[in-house]
Amino acid sequence: MDVVVAPMQARHFGGFHECLDAVCREERHLAFIEAPPRQEVETFLRDLMARGCPQFVALDDERVVGWIDINVNTLPGFTHSGRLGMGLLPAYRGRGLGRRLLESALAAAKLIGLKRIELQVFASNGPAIKLYERAGFVHEGRRDRARILHDIPDDIIDMAYHFS
Ligand SMILES: CC(C)(COP(=O)(O)OP(=O)(O)OC[C@H]1O[C@@H](n2cnc3c(N)ncnc32)[C@H](O)[C@@H]1OP(=O)(O)O)[C@@H](O)C(=O)NCCC(=O)NCCS
């Protein structure tokens, strides 16, 4: 069955938590090595939803297999910007779903008038960096050896997308 990209709804929260946890436990691509507790995640998601932040899920027969969200900044002077996070279960990578999720989130961000989307990505995460570059994100900086996990150092790259 085709994977569908759809706006996140409350009924997806449980599936989102499982999906997030699975990607965290790979201990490679995200800063967390396991998802925060379900209630904490749900509170975060409900807050994003209440504020109208872009939030989408990738669904395979109603199972959440990926997500993207943009957490709009609430600080005075920063409300034109938001922070992007995304991920897909391993079996769903490398077939264009990341691009579809990103296109949906950027379109939604434009609709609500955001001017700048920021993100952080590990330097070792080639597919993610390529995806963001292709979409028009630019590199804004690099933090050398920002993470050292299990004795393996990794840099963090700051990237941003600017709406003209
Ligand atoms: C990063 C991620 C969301 C990308 O989504 P995806 O569906 O795998 O990516 P796509 O299939 O849309 O491909 C995007 C680009 O990356 C390339 N790519 C995909 N997998 C790749 C791989 N393993 N190695 C190199 N390039 C790869 C694709 O060729 C494509 O480039 P193109 O436009 O030149 O063809 C996904 O791989 C993922 O969930 N990774 C783990 C979690 C994560 O890294 N989240 C982001 C944290 S910043």
Ligand as a Chemical Component Dictionary entry (heavy atoms), coordinates in Angstrom:
data_LIG
# 
_chem_comp.id                   LIG 
_chem_comp.type                 NON-POLYMER 
_chem_comp.pdbx_formal_charge   0 
_chem_comp.three_letter_code    LIG 
# 
loop_
_chem_comp_atom.comp_id 
_chem_comp_atom.atom_id 
_chem_comp_atom.alt_atom_id 
_chem_comp_atom.type_symbol 
_chem_comp_atom.charge 
_chem_comp_atom.model_Cartn_x 
_chem_comp_atom.model_Cartn_y 
_chem_comp_atom.model_Cartn_z 
_chem_comp_atom.pdbx_ordinal 
LIG C1  C1  C 0 16.945 11.943 6.772  1  
LIG C2  C2  C 0 15.700 11.248 6.245  2  
LIG C3  C3  C 0 14.463 11.909 6.829  3  
LIG C4  C4  C 0 15.702 11.421 4.719  4  
LIG O1  O1  O 0 14.526 10.871 4.195  5  
LIG P1  P1  P 0 14.577 9.823  3.001  6  
LIG O2  O2  O 0 13.185 9.500  2.626  7  
LIG O3  O3  O 0 15.468 8.702  3.378  8  
LIG O4  O4  O 0 15.254 10.678 1.879  9  
LIG P2  P2  P 0 14.787 10.727 0.382  10 
LIG O5  O5  O 0 14.526 9.341  -0.129 11 
LIG O6  O6  O 0 13.684 11.732 0.232  12 
LIG O7  O7  O 0 16.111 11.233 -0.294 13 
LIG C5  C5  C 0 16.596 12.506 -0.109 14 
LIG C6  C6  C 0 17.937 12.584 -0.771 15 
LIG O8  O8  O 0 18.915 11.857 -0.019 16 
LIG C7  C7  C 0 19.481 10.828 -0.830 17 
LIG N1  N1  N 0 19.635 9.653  -0.023 18 
LIG C8  C8  C 0 18.669 8.904  0.520  19 
LIG N2  N2  N 0 19.208 7.878  1.203  20 
LIG C9  C9  C 0 20.541 7.996  1.045  21 
LIG C10 C10 C 0 21.666 7.246  1.514  22 
LIG N3  N3  N 0 21.516 6.169  2.291  23 
LIG N4  N4  N 0 22.895 7.686  1.203  24 
LIG C11 C11 C 0 23.082 8.785  0.443  25 
LIG N5  N5  N 0 22.054 9.533  -0.011 26 
LIG C12 C12 C 0 20.816 9.137  0.270  27 
LIG C13 C13 C 0 18.491 10.606 -1.942 28 
LIG O9  O9  O 0 19.145 10.120 -3.102 29 
LIG C14 C14 C 0 17.936 11.970 -2.154 30 
LIG O10 O10 O 0 18.820 12.767 -2.937 31 
LIG P3  P3  P 0 18.395 13.156 -4.421 32 
LIG O11 O11 O 0 17.356 14.223 -4.264 33 
LIG O12 O12 O 0 19.675 13.631 -4.966 34 
LIG O13 O13 O 0 17.879 11.901 -5.054 35 
LIG C15 C15 C 0 15.682 9.735  6.594  36 
LIG O14 O14 O 0 16.779 9.110  5.976  37 
LIG C16 C16 C 0 15.681 9.468  8.093  38 
LIG O15 O15 O 0 14.644 9.383  8.694  39 
LIG N6  N6  N 0 16.857 9.291  8.698  40 
LIG C17 C17 C 0 16.948 8.996  10.135 41 
LIG C18 C18 C 0 16.429 10.156 11.011 42 
LIG C19 C19 C 0 17.110 11.441 10.642 43 
LIG O16 O16 O 0 18.238 11.449 10.189 44 
LIG N7  N7  N 0 16.389 12.549 10.819 45 
LIG C20 C20 C 0 16.922 13.861 10.513 46 
LIG C21 C21 C 0 17.724 14.381 11.650 47 
LIG S1  S1  S 0 18.391 15.985 11.279 48 
# 
loop_
_chem_comp_bond.comp_id 
_chem_comp_bond.atom_id_1 
_chem_comp_bond.atom_id_2 
_chem_comp_bond.value_order 
_chem_comp_bond.pdbx_ordinal 
LIG C1  C2  SING 1  
LIG C2  C3  SING 2  
LIG C2  C4  SING 3  
LIG C2  C15 SING 4  
LIG C4  O1  SING 5  
LIG O1  P1  SING 6  
LIG P1  O2  DOUB 7  
LIG P1  O3  SING 8  
LIG P1  O4  SING 9  
LIG O4  P2  SING 10 
LIG P2  O5  DOUB 11 
LIG P2  O6  SING 12 
LIG P2  O7  SING 13 
LIG O7  C5  SING 14 
LIG C5  C6  SING 15 
LIG C6  O8  SING 16 
LIG C6  C14 SING 17 
LIG O8  C7  SING 18 
LIG C7  N1  SING 19 
LIG C7  C13 SING 20 
LIG N1  C8  SING 21 
LIG N1  C12 SING 22 
LIG C8  N2  DOUB 23 
LIG N2  C9  SING 24 
LIG C9  C10 SING 25 
LIG C9  C12 DOUB 26 
LIG C10 N3  SING 27 
LIG C10 N4  DOUB 28 
LIG N4  C11 SING 29 
LIG C11 N5  DOUB 30 
LIG N5  C12 SING 31 
LIG C13 O9  SING 32 
LIG C13 C14 SING 33 
LIG C14 O10 SING 34 
LIG O10 P3  SING 35 
LIG P3  O11 DOUB 36 
LIG P3  O12 SING 37 
LIG P3  O13 SING 38 
LIG C15 O14 SING 39 
LIG C15 C16 SING 40 
LIG C16 O15 DOUB 41 
LIG C16 N6  SING 42 
LIG N6  C17 SING 43 
LIG C17 C18 SING 44 
LIG C18 C19 SING 45 
LIG C19 O16 DOUB 46 
LIG C19 N7  SING 47 
LIG N7  C20 SING 48 
LIG C20 C21 SING 49 
LIG C21 S1  SING 50 
# 
